[in-house]
Amino acid sequence: MTTINVHCWLTMAIQTDGIVLKNRKIKSIYFLLEIDCPSIANETKPGQFVMLRTSDDNHPLLRRPFSIYKSYSTLHPLKRKRGHFLIFYKKVGKGTEKMSTFKEKQKVNLIGPLGNGFIVPPLPSSAASILIGGGVGMASLSALGEVLGSGKLYVFIGGKTKNDILCEDDFPKGKVFIATEDGSRGKKGTVVDLFLSEIERFDRGRPHHVYICGPEGMVHSLSRMIKSKKWIVQVSLEARMGCGFGACWGCVVKTRDTEMAYHRVCKDGPVFPLSEIVWE
């Protein structure tokens, strides 16, 4: 594998080649890609992502961002996992359609790990950890769940249909709630409706930690619902990214920062305190 350092602004990302180990369809249009790439696997934290080149012929030209689902360092106790990382992806366009044809031992070019991940509270903690997401947004929450360990963990997963419910088995020590908009699995409705129906189980006066990952509409709705000033809420934002490391300013979000109102999702995020986001 060849590895070069890419300097951009004040940070340094790693551009490197990885080797495809597995690329399999999980359900419907969702796929799981496993890549051998120790330089990225060794450095990944929950909530970070990679920019992956989906084609050698520059069609499409731009790389695609993908949250890192699982990552195993070269010190992992299981030798067969060392230096590997995995991503979930949804086949929705030309880039991900080409990804679905990746073969075992194929070389892929990556930049990562990128972005700022979730901030984990000091453990163990008596406060609850609440994870809310849907679709491929569950990938980074799954990685976070492993780090949070065996405390009070509540997981809310939503999707349009039962085929959009992912990672439900990744939280063996947590209490998992499921909702689908068509009622084919769990409670009928959105994950926002689901959380609202269960919110009274959480003491609003305690400093619970809430982690959210999903589309803007879902996050915005939850921001109106979560009013407790005691709750510490972090959100991983989804955005269209051009470069992935802050150079193009193509993925900005408005914040309450009085010195620089717009922050880059790729470089300053993708994880932000929910209280800092200004909804337009």
C-alpha positions, -999 to 999 in steps of 0.1 A, spaced: 0 0 0 12 35 -7 6 63 17 10 101 14 3 129 37 -21 156 25 -18 189 43 -49 211 43 -54 242 64 -41 234 99 -48 197 98 -32 167 82 -52 138 66 -39 105 53 -44 96 17 -38 60 12 -48 28 -6 -68 1 10 -76 -34 -1 -112 -47 -3 -117 -77 18 -155 -81 16 -183 -62 -1 -217 -78 5 -253 -68 3 -269 -67 38 -305 -60 28 -324 -42 1 -300 -15 -11 -277 -15 19 -241 -29 16 -213 -35 40 -177 -29 28 -147 -42 47 -113 -27 39 -77 -36 49 -61 -2 57 -41 -1 90 -31 36 87 -68 46 89 -80 18 112 -54 27 138 -65 63 141 -103 62 139 -126 75 166 -165 71 167 -181 97 145 -153 101 120 -155 94 83 -135 87 51 -136 101 16 -135 72 -8 -128 73 -45 -155 52 -61 -141 50 -96 -107 50 -114 -121 67 -144 -132 99 -126 -169 92 -133 -180 104 -108 -152 128 -102 -156 136 -65 -150 112 -37 -179 102 -15 -180 105 24 -188 75 45 -190 72 83 -168 45 97 -189 17 111 -163 -5 128 -126 -1 131 -100 -26 144 -64 -14 152 -34 -35 145 -33 -43 182 -68 -59 182 -68 -93 200 -83 -111 169 -56 -113 143 -81 -117 114 -95 -82 122 -63 -62 127 -60 -31 105 -95 -34 90 -124 -10 90 -160 -12 77 -185 11 62 -222 8 56 -234 24 23 -267 27 5 -268 22 -32 -285 54 -44 -264 69 -72 -236 64 -97 -209 64 -71 -224 39 -47 -236 18 -77 -199 14 -87 -190 6 -52 -215 -23 -52 -193 -39 -79 -160 -37 -59 -143 -71 -58 -122 -89 -32 -85 -78 -33 -94 -47 -53 -75 -15 -44 -94 16 -33 -81 50 -26 -91 68 6 -86 99 27 -92 96 64 -100 94 91 -116 129 88 -136 152 110 -142 155 147 -159 126 163 -182 123 194 -170 134 228 -175 106 253 -183 114 289 -160 101 317 -169 65 323 -185 49 342 -214 74 343 -247 72 362 -264 93 336 -281 77 306 -267 76 271 -294 80 244 -286 72 208 -311 83 181 -306 76 144 -318 59 112 -305 42 81 -268 45 75 -267 71 102 -267 42 126 -231 33 115 -213 60 136 -237 55 165 -229 18 165 -192 26 169 -200 50 197 -221 24 215 -191 1 217 -171 29 234 -199 38 258 -197 3 273 -223 -12 296 -239 18 312 -275 29 308 -278 28 271 -310 35 251 -311 33 214 -338 46 191 -337 34 154 -360 46 127 -366 40 90 -392 42 63 -396 4 62 -382 -26 79 -355 -28 53 -341 5 65 -335 -7 101 -298 -13 105 -274 -22 134 -302 -33 158 -281 -62 170 -250 -40 177 -262 -30 212 -265 -62 233 -263 -43 266 -287 -15 255 -324 -12 253 -334 -8 217 -365 8 203 -376 6 167 -400 26 145 -409 24 108 -430 49 89 -450 22 72 -454 2 104 -437 -29 90 -414 -31 120 -417 -18 156 -438 13 163 -455 30 134 -441 65 128 -408 83 127 -380 79 151 -389 113 164 -424 101 172 -408 71 188 -385 91 210 -414 115 220 -434 85 231 -406 73 255 -392 106 266 -409 106 300 -388 77 311 -358 101 312 -355 125 341 -351 159 324 -333 173 354 -304 149 351 -274 154 327 -281 127 302 -259 124 271 -278 123 238 -262 115 204 -281 120 172 -272 110 136 -296 113 106 -311 137 80 -315 174 88 -353 172 91 -350 145 118 -323 165 137 -343 197 135 -374 181 149 -354 166 178 -339 200 185 -373 214 191 -383 184 213 -352 183 236 -356 213 258 -338 203 289 -308 225 296 -293 196 316 -290 173 286 -258 172 267 -267 167 231 -243 160 202 -254 157 166 -235 142 136 -247 162 106 -251 148 71 -240 170 42 -228 169 6 -191 172 7 -167 183 -21 -133 177 -5 -139 163 30 -112 184 47 -124 220 47 -108 235 16 -138 240 -6 -163 254 20 -191 234 3 -207 219 34 -213 247 58 -238 250 86 -248 282 105 -238 283 142 -240 307 171 -203 315 168 -202 353 168 -167 354 152 -174 329 123 -210 321 119 -207 293 93 -187 262 102 -176 234 78 -194 201 85 -164 181 72 -136 199 92 -153 215 122 -178 186 125 -194 164 115 -202 163 152 -215 195 168 -232 204 201 -268 206 191 -272 239 210 -247 256 186 -267 249 154 -288 277 140 -317 263 119 -325 283 88 
